[in-house]
Amino acid sequence: LRSGNKWAAVLTLLGDAGKGWLAIFAATKLSAGDTAVATAGLAAFFGHVFPVTLGFKGGKGVATALGVLLGFSLGLGIWVAAVWVLVVAVTRFSSLGALAAAASAPFIAMFGHERIEVVLAVALMSVVLVYRHRLNIQKLRAGTESRLGEKRAAQPPEDSADN
């Protein structure tokens, strides 16, 4: 989306979310147990965030995490996405929406009566998502984080492409 190509942004979002969902779908279809299904989701997420082929420098994992959450439970994914949408609608900060969604996800999983393996996997992904947004947190605190729809001044690229 930052490149200005909305179709590329949509395809990237679908691809990243799709690989998270596909990991859960495949593990479930293979009749894997709850722990193996949760591990499959974590593997997809960590593979995106810390890819071996890119020297462990990947994306922030927001879309992949969403795909994993949707794979775990449609309701869980929708509720967490709703938190992101609400925060972004109010603030126009995608990073703040991602942080709020990550912070709320384990609680949504718990209150949604998800299995303990799912709650633990979601909590671990949330911690990593917050860590991967550490530069955005600094920018938010400094008042220099860009809002959606706002033209940004030329800045050096961040260590990842997705929020």
Phi, psi and chi 1 to 4 in degrees:
 res  aa     phi    psi   chi1   chi2   chi3   chi4
   1 LEU       -  -35.1 -170.4   58.6      -      -
   2 ARG   -64.9  -27.2  -71.8 -175.4 -172.2  130.7
   3 SER   -73.2  -14.1   72.6      -      -      -
   4 GLY    94.4   -3.7      -      -      -      -
   5 ASN   -99.3  101.1 -171.0  -31.7      -      -
   6 LYS   -67.2  -34.2  -69.2 -178.8 -178.5  173.6
   7 TRP   -66.4  -40.1  -77.2  110.6      -      -
   8 ALA   -63.5  -38.9      -      -      -      -
   9 ALA   -64.3  -43.5      -      -      -      -
  10 VAL   -64.8  -44.6  167.7      -      -      -
  11 LEU   -64.5  -38.2  -70.0  174.3      -      -
  12 THR   -65.8  -44.0  -59.5      -      -      -
  13 LEU   -59.9  -47.1  171.7   69.7      -      -
  14 LEU   -64.9  -40.8  -69.5  174.8      -      -
  15 GLY   -65.7  -45.1      -      -      -      -
  16 ASP   -67.0  -44.4  -72.7  -12.0      -      -
  17 ALA   -67.0  -39.0      -      -      -      -
  18 GLY   -60.5  -39.3      -      -      -      -
  19 LYS   -69.1  -32.3   69.5 -177.5  163.1 -168.2
  20 GLY   -67.5  -45.3      -      -      -      -
  21 TRP   -65.6  -41.6  176.3   85.5      -      -
  22 LEU   -61.7  -36.7 -175.3   59.7      -      -
  23 ALA   -61.2  -42.4      -      -      -      -
  24 ILE   -70.0  -44.1  -58.7  -58.4      -      -
  25 PHE   -58.2  -48.3  177.1   78.6      -      -
  26 ALA   -63.5  -44.9      -      -      -      -
  27 ALA   -62.6  -39.2      -      -      -      -
  28 THR   -66.9  -44.0  -57.4      -      -      -
  29 LYS   -64.8  -28.0  -74.0  -62.3  179.1 -171.3
  30 LEU   -83.2    9.0  -68.3  170.1      -      -
  31 SER    57.6   35.5  -60.6      -      -      -
  32 ALA   -68.5  152.4      -      -      -      -
  33 GLY   -73.4  173.7      -      -      -      -
  34 ASP   -57.2  -41.2  -68.0  -16.7      -      -
  35 THR   -66.5  -41.4  -58.9      -      -      -
  36 ALA   -67.0  -37.8      -      -      -      -
  37 VAL   -64.7  -45.8  170.7      -      -      -
  38 ALA   -62.4  -39.6      -      -      -      -
  39 THR   -65.2  -38.2  -57.9      -      -      -
  40 ALA   -61.3  -42.1      -      -      -      -
  41 GLY   -64.2  -43.0      -      -      -      -
  42 LEU   -63.8  -38.7  -74.4  173.1      -      -
  43 ALA   -62.8  -42.9      -      -      -      -
  44 ALA   -62.7  -44.2      -      -      -      -
  45 PHE   -64.0  -51.6  173.7   75.8      -      -
  46 PHE   -66.9  -31.6  -81.6  101.9      -      -
  47 GLY   -64.8  -31.1      -      -      -      -
  48 HIS   -77.3  -44.7  178.2   83.5      -      -
  49 VAL   -75.0  -36.9  175.7      -      -      -
  50 PHE  -128.6   65.3  -55.9  109.4      -      -
  51 PRO   -71.4  131.9   27.4  -34.1      -      -
  52 VAL   -60.0  -42.2  174.0      -      -      -
  53 THR   -67.7  -17.3   56.6      -      -      -
  54 LEU  -112.5   26.1  -63.6  176.7      -      -
  55 GLY    65.6   32.5      -      -      -      -
  56 PHE    64.8   23.4  -58.2   99.3      -      -
  57 LYS  -116.9   92.0  -65.5  178.2 -177.6  175.1
  58 GLY  -115.8 -157.0      -      -      -      -
  59 GLY   -80.7 -177.3      -      -      -      -
  60 LYS   -81.3  -21.7  -68.1 -179.0 -178.2  168.4
  61 GLY    92.5    8.2      -      -      -      -
  62 VAL   -63.4  -50.8  175.1      -      -      -
  63 ALA   -67.5  -39.8      -      -      -      -
  64 THR   -63.9  -42.0  -55.5      -      -      -
  65 ALA   -60.9  -41.0      -      -      -      -
  66 LEU   -60.4  -43.2  176.2   60.3      -      -
  67 GLY   -60.8  -41.2      -      -      -      -
  68 VAL   -62.6  -45.4  170.5      -      -      -
  69 LEU   -61.8  -42.3  -63.1 -179.3      -      -
  70 LEU   -64.4  -33.6  -71.8  166.3      -      -
  71 GLY   -68.5  -40.0      -      -      -      -
  72 PHE   -62.9  -48.8  -75.8  150.2      -      -
  73 SER  -164.0  126.2  161.4      -      -      -
  74 LEU   -56.3  -43.6 -175.6   61.0      -      -
  75 GLY   -62.1  -43.6      -      -      -      -
  76 LEU   -59.4  -48.6  172.7   61.3      -      -
  77 GLY   -61.7  -42.0      -      -      -      -
  78 ILE   -66.7  -44.0  -71.4  171.8      -      -
  79 TRP   -63.7  -42.8  -81.8  107.7      -      -
  80 VAL   -67.6  -41.1  172.7      -      -      -
  81 ALA   -62.1  -36.8      -      -      -      -
  82 ALA   -63.1  -37.2      -      -      -      -
  83 VAL   -61.8  -46.7  169.7      -      -      -
  84 TRP   -58.3  -49.6 -177.0   87.9      -      -
  85 VAL   -60.1  -45.1  167.3      -      -      -
  86 LEU   -61.9  -47.5  178.4   63.7      -      -
  87 VAL   -65.1  -42.2  171.5      -      -      -
  88 VAL   -67.4  -38.5  171.7      -      -      -
  89 ALA   -62.2  -36.9      -      -      -      -
  90 VAL   -80.7  -42.5  171.0      -      -      -
  91 THR  -104.6  -23.0   68.4      -      -      -
  92 ARG    64.9   19.4  -67.7 -174.9   30.5 -127.0
  93 PHE  -104.1  108.6  -72.3  116.0      -      -
  94 SER   -62.8  -40.5  177.8      -      -      -
  95 SER   -64.3  -39.1   58.5      -      -      -
  96 LEU   -67.4  -37.0 -171.7   58.5      -      -
  97 GLY   -61.8  -42.8      -      -      -      -
  98 ALA   -64.4  -41.4      -      -      -      -
  99 LEU   -65.4  -43.1  -71.4  163.3      -      -
 100 ALA   -65.5  -40.8      -      -      -      -
 101 ALA   -64.2  -43.6      -      -      -      -
 102 ALA   -63.4  -42.3      -      -      -      -
 103 ALA   -66.7  -33.8      -      -      -      -
 104 SER   -84.7  -24.0   66.8      -      -      -
 105 ALA   -55.1  -47.1      -      -      -      -
 106 PRO   -62.0  -35.6  -21.0   31.0      -      -
 107 PHE   -70.9  -40.1  -62.3  101.0      -      -
 108 ILE   -62.2  -41.5  -67.1  169.6      -      -
 109 ALA   -62.8  -43.9      -      -      -      -
 110 MET   -64.5  -49.1  -80.0 -169.4  -60.8      -
 111 PHE   -71.0  -19.5  -65.4  128.5      -      -
 112 GLY   -86.4    6.4      -      -      -      -
 113 HIS    59.9   38.1  -54.4  -73.4      -      -
 114 GLU   -72.1  157.9  -63.9  -64.6  -24.5      -
 115 ARG   -60.4  153.0  -60.1  172.2  -49.8  -78.3
 116 ILE   -59.9  -34.8 -171.5   65.3      -      -
 117 GLU   -62.0  -38.8  -64.8   86.9   -5.7      -
 118 VAL   -68.6  -46.0  168.5      -      -      -
 119 VAL   -59.2  -44.3  173.2      -      -      -
 120 LEU   -66.9  -40.9  -67.2  173.7      -      -
 121 ALA   -63.7  -43.1      -      -      -      -
 122 VAL   -63.8  -42.6  170.1      -      -      -
 123 ALA   -62.2  -42.3      -      -      -      -
 124 LEU   -65.0  -43.7 -177.7   55.6      -      -
 125 MET   -61.9  -38.2  -72.9 -170.4  -60.3      -
 126 SER   -63.5  -42.6  -65.8      -      -      -
 127 VAL   -61.3  -45.1  167.8      -      -      -
 128 VAL   -65.7  -40.4  172.2      -      -      -
 129 LEU   -61.0  -43.7  -79.0  167.4      -      -
 130 VAL   -63.5  -44.0  170.7      -      -      -
 131 TYR   -59.2  -44.1  172.1   75.6      -      -
 132 ARG   -67.3  -18.1  -65.5  -66.3  -71.3  168.1
 133 HIS   -97.3   15.7  -80.9   82.4      -      -
 134 ARG   -59.0  -37.4   63.1 -164.9 -178.6  -77.0
 135 LEU   -68.1  -37.8  -63.8  175.7      -      -
 136 ASN   -65.4  -36.8  -60.3   94.1      -      -
 137 ILE   -62.3  -43.8  -66.3  168.2      -      -
 138 GLN   -61.1  -43.1  -70.2  173.5   -1.9      -
 139 LYS   -66.4  -39.1  -71.1  178.7 -176.5  179.7
 140 LEU   -61.8  -44.4  -75.3  164.2      -      -
 141 ARG   -65.5  -35.4  -67.7 -178.7   74.2 -161.5
 142 ALA   -83.0   -9.5      -      -      -      -
 143 GLY    77.5   21.7      -      -      -      -
 144 THR  -111.7    2.1   58.3      -      -      -
 145 GLU   -71.0  135.8 -180.0   76.6  -34.7      -
 146 SER   -81.6  148.7   62.9      -      -      -
 147 ARG   -95.3  155.7  -64.2  177.7 -170.3  -96.3
 148 LEU   -60.4  136.0  -76.4  179.1      -      -
 149 GLY    84.2   -2.5      -      -      -      -
 150 GLU   -98.1  135.6  179.8  178.8   79.3      -
 151 LYS   -73.2  132.8  -64.0 -147.1  179.4 -148.5
 152 ARG   -99.3  147.4  -66.9 -167.7  -26.1  171.7
 153 ALA   -71.0  157.2      -      -      -      -
 154 ALA   -59.5  122.3      -      -      -      -
 155 GLN  -132.2  152.8  -62.9  176.2   -3.8      -
 156 PRO   -64.8  145.2   15.2  -21.4      -      -
 157 PRO   -64.3  148.1   18.8  -25.3      -      -
 158 GLU   -75.0  174.7  -68.5 -175.7   32.6      -
 159 ASP   -76.4    0.8   64.6  -24.7      -      -
 160 SER  -152.6  163.1   73.7      -      -      -
 161 ALA   -98.3  -20.1      -      -      -      -
 162 ASP  -113.4  153.9   64.7  -29.0      -      -
 163 ASN  -102.6      -  -87.5  -17.7      -      -
